[in-house]
Amino acid sequence: MTTIDSMAALTALYGTPAEAALVKEVDRVIPEYAALIAASPFVALASAGPEGLDCSPRGDLAGFVRVDDERTLTMPDRRGNNRVDTLSNIVRDGRVALLFLVPGSGTTLRVNGRAHLTTDAALCDSFAVDGKAPRSVIVVAVERVYFQCARAIQRAELWNPQRHVDAADLPSPGRMLAATSQARIDAAAYDAQWPERAKKTLE
């Protein structure tokens, strides 16, 4: 196996990027990029910490990540599995990367920066849904922003309904938990209880 282990070897293999690939990167959220963020109901949030890297899915109604100003984003921390992997990383390191997806669009948006958590009451309350405010808000100081071309989404046919997978053909959450817990968690019971539990804990 041949390993690429130097920047010189990497450049020799791939060459240099075209101008369009370079000029699209800016250090702030321009109006065109803000429009993508406002339209996105889903973002993958990557973080780094002493144990390594983590990438967490975040989803809500479109616009749930706010552009407070051209260098600041805010995002509510909605209820999840309470592992707080991302939040632990942010408290200890702060480096984050976000990848915004917009259903139906091949264009994605990448944002890199540094984050911190706040429990400011007024800010948390401003993100309340059905009277329930998040326990904290993630504040991202923007450092780099650029859009990603549509090739990956097009290759994956991500938005093509004919490519959607039937959930019945995949291992259920209960089955996966039964496998990882050596059957201490009952698969059928977990899967039966999940829809009602999720409905009560979405906010």
Secondary structure, DSSP 8 states (H G I E B T S, - for coil): -----SHHHHHHHH----HHHHHT-BSS--HHHHHHHHH-SEEEEEEEETTEEEEEEEE-STT-SEEEETTEEEEE-----S--HHHHHHHHT-EEEEEEE-TT-S-EEEEEEEEEEE--HHHHHHT-BTTB--S-EEEEEEEEEEEE-SHHHHHHTTT-GGG---GGGS--HHHHHHHHTTTSS-HHHHHHHHHHHHHHT--
